[in-house]
Amino acid sequence: MPYRWKEKVDVDETIVVIKNVLDKEPELPNWLVKTIYGAIRDSDPAMAKYFYAEVKKYVPASMKYFEEGSTRAPI
């Protein structure tokens, strides 16, 4: 079962994980991208909107994983 964001702090923790991974690796691993997509899909739309705003603000390079049409998007 994918992770579900219930509060903004849950999204904030996800942003920190993304930042930490990208500090050490050139790409996000597939399991992490799939988990985040599950959270986007299963969480309140307000949390997904907050996630996108925070990603754009703090880790804009990672938007390539989450933009519409991304080749990394799970199907």
Backbone bond lengths (Angstrom), bond angles and torsions (degrees), N, CA, C in turn:
res aa  C-N    CA-C-N  psi(-1)  N-CA   C-N-CA  omega(-1)  CA-C   N-CA-C  phi
1 M - - - 1.441 - - 1.529 108.59 -
2 P 1.317 117.41 130.14 1.461 120.50 178.84 1.524 112.70 -65.37
3 Y 1.282 113.54 158.08 1.456 122.60 176.24 1.524 109.00 -68.48
4 R 1.330 117.53 144.20 1.463 121.97 179.41 1.523 108.87 -123.48
5 W 1.335 116.13 130.79 1.460 120.69 176.71 1.517 109.26 -83.50
6 K 1.323 116.15 127.09 1.466 121.06 178.53 1.521 111.57 -109.37
7 E 1.323 115.83 -26.09 1.464 121.60 -178.88 1.524 108.82 -139.09
8 K 1.329 115.27 163.33 1.466 119.34 179.52 1.522 112.09 -59.68
9 V 1.313 117.16 -31.99 1.470 119.59 179.65 1.532 110.91 -62.29
10 D 1.321 117.80 -31.37 1.468 120.83 176.50 1.530 110.40 -64.02
11 V 1.316 115.97 -41.88 1.466 120.87 177.06 1.524 109.63 -66.33
12 D 1.326 116.32 -43.63 1.469 120.49 179.27 1.525 111.12 -57.04
13 E 1.324 116.62 -41.24 1.466 120.55 178.50 1.531 110.98 -63.99
14 T 1.317 116.48 -37.21 1.461 120.60 177.58 1.528 110.63 -64.26
15 I 1.319 116.63 -41.17 1.466 121.03 178.32 1.529 110.23 -61.79
16 V 1.327 116.62 -41.90 1.467 120.82 178.46 1.528 110.42 -62.47
17 V 1.318 116.92 -42.07 1.470 120.57 178.29 1.532 110.11 -61.39
18 I 1.320 116.89 -45.77 1.469 120.44 178.81 1.525 110.21 -58.59
19 K 1.338 116.31 -47.40 1.469 120.30 179.98 1.524 111.28 -60.22
20 N 1.315 116.74 -45.10 1.466 120.73 -178.73 1.524 111.92 -63.73
21 V 1.317 116.70 -42.60 1.468 119.85 179.37 1.525 110.24 -64.03
22 L 1.333 116.90 -45.58 1.462 119.51 -177.63 1.525 112.82 -71.18
23 D 1.320 117.11 -19.53 1.468 119.91 173.24 1.531 111.22 -70.53
24 K 1.340 116.01 -26.43 1.466 120.74 -175.67 1.522 113.77 -106.72
25 E 1.320 116.84 -26.57 1.465 121.98 -175.41 1.529 109.70 -128.19
26 P 1.326 117.95 153.12 1.468 119.75 179.77 1.534 113.74 -76.86
27 E 1.326 116.96 -20.45 1.469 121.68 -176.74 1.521 110.40 -135.72
28 L 1.339 115.71 154.58 1.464 119.96 172.19 1.525 108.17 -79.02
29 P 1.329 117.69 138.05 1.469 119.39 178.43 1.535 111.04 -69.75
30 N 1.316 115.51 152.25 1.469 120.80 -178.41 1.519 112.54 -56.09
31 W 1.338 117.85 -41.26 1.465 120.00 -177.68 1.525 110.48 -60.91
32 L 1.331 117.67 -36.52 1.462 120.71 -179.26 1.528 110.90 -72.08
33 V 1.315 116.99 -42.88 1.465 120.61 178.05 1.526 109.87 -60.72
34 K 1.327 117.24 -44.03 1.471 120.92 179.35 1.522 111.53 -64.06
35 T 1.324 117.03 -40.17 1.463 121.02 178.81 1.521 110.51 -63.99
36 I 1.316 116.86 -42.52 1.465 120.40 179.95 1.525 110.63 -67.79
37 Y 1.330 117.55 -41.18 1.463 119.48 175.63 1.526 111.25 -60.43
38 G 1.319 117.23 -37.79 1.461 120.45 176.34 1.513 111.47 -62.84
39 A 1.328 116.47 -40.73 1.462 120.73 178.38 1.526 110.49 -66.17
40 I 1.319 117.41 -41.29 1.469 120.88 177.41 1.522 109.44 -60.10
41 R 1.320 116.36 -45.44 1.466 122.16 -177.34 1.527 112.76 -67.85
42 D 1.338 116.88 -40.41 1.460 120.56 -170.41 1.523 115.10 -96.57
43 S 1.314 117.43 -9.33 1.463 120.39 -177.75 1.526 110.54 -92.89
44 D 1.315 114.95 167.48 1.460 121.60 175.31 1.531 108.61 -55.66
45 P 1.324 118.07 138.15 1.467 120.19 179.52 1.533 113.98 -55.17
46 A 1.314 117.41 -29.53 1.469 120.36 177.64 1.526 110.67 -65.02
47 M 1.330 117.06 -35.16 1.467 120.36 177.95 1.531 110.43 -70.20
48 A 1.327 116.98 -37.82 1.467 120.22 177.29 1.526 110.35 -65.05
49 K 1.312 116.62 -41.88 1.466 120.74 177.91 1.528 110.32 -62.04
50 Y 1.317 116.20 -42.83 1.465 121.18 177.57 1.532 110.10 -62.76
51 F 1.325 117.27 -41.97 1.460 121.21 178.04 1.528 110.75 -56.87
52 Y 1.324 117.17 -50.70 1.463 120.01 -178.59 1.528 111.49 -61.52
53 A 1.322 117.41 -39.80 1.468 120.76 178.67 1.526 110.94 -63.70
54 E 1.326 116.44 -41.95 1.462 120.52 -178.61 1.532 111.87 -71.54
55 V 1.314 117.15 -37.74 1.467 120.26 176.87 1.528 109.56 -62.25
56 K 1.323 116.42 -46.18 1.471 120.05 179.64 1.523 111.17 -61.08
57 K 1.321 116.05 -34.32 1.465 121.26 -177.24 1.531 112.28 -78.05
58 Y 1.334 117.31 -45.63 1.465 121.34 -170.32 1.529 115.99 -103.98
59 V 1.323 117.73 -29.60 1.470 120.78 179.78 1.528 109.93 -140.49
60 P 1.324 116.34 62.35 1.467 118.94 -175.53 1.530 113.79 -59.51
61 A 1.313 117.55 -27.15 1.471 120.03 178.86 1.524 111.71 -63.07
62 S 1.318 117.29 -23.98 1.465 120.08 -178.93 1.527 112.78 -83.07
63 M 1.323 117.88 -5.20 1.464 119.82 179.02 1.523 111.53 -60.42
64 K 1.325 117.27 -25.56 1.470 119.61 -179.90 1.523 111.82 -59.51
65 Y 1.322 117.34 -21.99 1.462 121.09 178.68 1.525 112.62 -82.99
66 F 1.327 116.45 -22.49 1.457 120.05 -169.06 1.523 114.49 -119.57
67 E 1.329 117.43 -2.40 1.455 120.12 177.99 1.520 110.11 -74.82
68 E 1.315 115.10 154.30 1.456 120.30 176.91 1.526 109.08 -59.04
69 G 1.304 116.19 134.00 1.453 120.98 -179.88 1.517 114.22 87.39
70 S 1.325 116.94 3.90 1.457 120.37 179.27 1.520 110.01 -61.03
71 T 1.321 115.55 137.85 1.462 119.48 178.10 1.522 111.43 -73.36
72 R 1.330 117.62 -12.41 1.462 121.56 179.66 1.530 112.02 -91.86
73 A 1.321 116.94 -5.09 1.460 119.84 -178.74 1.523 110.24 -65.55
74 P 1.338 116.93 129.40 1.468 118.70 176.68 1.523 110.56 -69.28
75 I 1.297 114.98 145.06 1.473 119.73 -178.77 1.509 109.15 -105.50
